[in-house]
C-alpha cells in the first residue's frame, strides 16, 4: 500500500509539472492562434489580389496582341506605299 501511495505521489507531482508546463504554454498558443488568423486573412486578400491582377494581365495581353496585329497591318500598308513611290 505504501508503494502504491508513493507511486501515486510521484504521479501527482509529475502531473502537476505537466499542468504547469501546459499552463505556461497557453499564452504562446493564444498568440500563435492570433498570428494564424492574421495570416489566413492576408492569404485570402492576396489570393483575391492575384486573381484581379491575373485578369488585368490577360486583358493587357489581349490588347498587346491587337496592337501588334494593327502594327503589322500598318507596316504592310507602309511597305505598299513605299513600293509605289
Phi, psi and omega per residue, in radians:
X1 nan -0.713 3.133
X2 -1.108 -0.685 3.116
X3 -1.114 -0.725 3.120
X4 -1.117 -0.753 3.104
X5 -1.091 -0.687 3.122
X6 -1.113 -0.753 3.131
X7 -1.174 -0.668 3.076
X8 -1.122 -0.674 3.080
X9 -1.094 -0.782 3.128
X10 -1.104 -0.736 3.110
X11 -1.094 -0.742 3.118
X12 -1.083 -0.716 3.110
X13 -1.140 -0.750 3.122
X14 -1.108 -0.723 3.121
X15 -1.100 -0.688 3.094
X16 -1.109 -0.700 3.123
X17 -1.127 -0.723 3.114
X18 -1.121 -0.747 3.137
X19 -1.063 -0.749 3.117
X20 -1.101 -0.730 3.120
X21 -1.089 -0.776 3.135
X22 -1.102 -0.787 3.136
X23 -1.108 -0.605 3.131
X24 -1.250 -0.393 -3.137
X25 -1.509 -0.282 -3.065
X26 -0.994 -0.795 3.120
X27 -1.074 -0.695 3.119
X28 -1.133 -0.718 3.124
X29 -1.102 -0.707 3.104
X30 -1.096 -0.750 3.127
X31 -1.115 -0.701 3.122
X32 -1.122 -0.730 3.109
X33 -1.061 -0.723 3.115
X34 -1.130 -0.739 3.120
X35 -1.086 -0.727 3.129
X36 -1.101 -0.702 3.119
X37 -1.093 -0.733 3.115
X38 -1.122 -0.753 -3.137
X39 -1.138 -0.683 3.091
X40 -1.049 -0.754 3.133
X41 -1.112 -0.755 -3.141
X42 -1.119 -0.692 3.128
X43 -1.125 -0.738 3.109
X44 -1.068 -0.809 -3.140
X45 -1.085 -0.776 3.135
X46 -1.118 -0.656 3.099
X47 -1.074 -0.760 3.111
X48 -1.121 -0.742 3.122
X49 -1.088 -0.734 -3.136
X50 -1.116 -0.727 3.105
X51 -1.081 -0.728 3.127
X52 -1.119 -0.759 3.138
X53 -1.141 -0.658 3.116
X54 -1.071 -0.759 3.119
X55 -1.104 -0.721 3.140
X56 -1.126 -0.739 3.132
X57 -1.114 -0.732 3.113
X58 -1.077 -0.744 3.103
X59 -1.099 -0.748 3.128
X60 -1.159 -0.642 3.121
X61 -1.098 -0.750 3.103
X62 -1.099 -0.721 3.127
X63 -1.128 -0.692 3.130
X64 -1.129 -0.746 3.112
X65 -1.087 -0.703 3.113
X66 -1.112 -0.737 3.120
X67 -1.149 -0.669 3.099
X68 -1.086 -0.735 3.097
X69 -1.109 -0.732 3.100
X70 -1.065 -0.758 3.141
X71 -1.129 -0.659 3.089
X72 -1.088 -0.772 3.124
X73 -1.109 -0.745 3.124
X74 -1.107 -0.743 -3.138
X75 -1.108 -0.718 3.113
X76 -1.117 -0.754 3.135
X77 -1.154 -0.667 3.107
X78 -1.116 -0.687 3.110
X79 -1.115 -0.658 3.117
X80 -1.137 -0.790 -3.141
X81 -1.108 -0.754 -3.141
X82 -1.148 -0.628 3.134
X83 -1.163 -0.555 3.134
X84 -1.329 -0.355 -3.082
X85 -1.351 nan nan
